[in-house]
Amino acid sequence: MEVNVERLKALRHIRAMSQEELADQSGVGRATISRIERGLSGAQGRTLRRLAVALGVKVEELVRIESPFVEELGGFDQLGWLDAEDGR
């Protein structure tokens, strides 16, 4: 899934978080966050969930949805992308 890197960076900056702080709060490595933000690496479900929770947003806000299929099914929560515990 393609990460919206501009949105990821913007959310991190709005929250005044460094990559290191986001790494600490999300459990995702700082080098991985750096690669994602530079567009050198994508992110899968677990990584996206961790980043979204740390940033206080839904997974959908971090990805580019190019298929109406996801929206027709009611979003990622209907596809099992969200954790039932925290709703993200």
Secondary structure, 3 states (H helix, E strand, C coil): CCECHHHHHHHHHHCCCCHHHHHHHHCCCHHHHHHHHCCCCCCCHHHHHHHHHHHCCCHHHHECCCCHHHHHCCCHHHHCCCCCCCCC
